[in-house]
Amino acid sequence: MDKILKAVSDPTRREILQLLKDGSKSAGEISDKFAISDAAISKHLSILKEADLVRTHRRGKYIFYEINLSVVEEIITWFANFF
């Protein structure tokens, strides 16, 4: 849970997750939405992947990222216990 909370504490990573809610996207498609370097986006994606918030799959030479819904459901359940 610590990795998940750390990952979502950053506004850029939260915005990446928002982009992915509409479906999988390549790193390039994600990077196009931000005014930061590709290397910075890559680092953010690595942190999200390490926290298991995103999954990857390869299509040809491109890697696509998508939200790992089972982990998101786990977070929602954890937060729901407070209410």
N, C-alpha and C positions, 0 to 999 in steps of 0.2 A: 504494500500500500504506500510506503514511503516514496518509492520511485514514481508511482502514479501521481501522487500529490506534488512532488517536485516537478514532474513533467508539465502538469497543468497550471503550475504557478506562473509560468511565463506567458505573457500576452501573445507573443508570436506563435507559440505552440498551440494555444487555444484557438487562434485564428486559423491555423492549419487544420485543426480538427473540424472547425466550422466548414472549411472548404471541402473536406472529405465526407461530410454528412450527405452530400449529394451524389456520392459514388467515388470510385477509385480514380486517382489521378497520377500521372507520372511526376517525377521530381521536377522536370522542366515546367510542366503546367502549374505546379505549386509555386515554383520559384518566380514565374512570370507575374504573380500577384503581389510580390513584395519588392521593396526598394532596398534589399540587402543582397549581399553576395551569394552566389550559388553554394559556396563553402559553408556559409552561415546557415542556409536552409538545410544543407546536408547534415550539419551538426544537430539542428533541431529535430530533423527526421530520425536521426540515430537515437536521440534521447527518447522520443515517442516510441520508437521500436523497442528500445531497451526496457521501457516501462510496460511493454506489451499492449500499448494503446492503438498501435497500427500494425498491420500485417503487410507483407510485400508479396508480389508475384511478378514473374517476368513474362513479358510479351515481346518476343523478338529480342532486340537489343535494349529495350526499355524496362525499367523497374517501376511498377505501379504500387501505390500505397492506398490502403483502405482502412477504415476504422475497424478495430476488433470489438465487435458489439458485446461479446461475452464479458469483457473487462469493463466496458462502459456500464453494463447492467449490474456488475458487481459494485461499482462505485455508487450507482444510484441506490442500490439496496443498503449499502453502508450508510449513506447520508439519510435515507428514509428512517433508519433506526433512531435518529435524533428527534423525529416528530411524532 
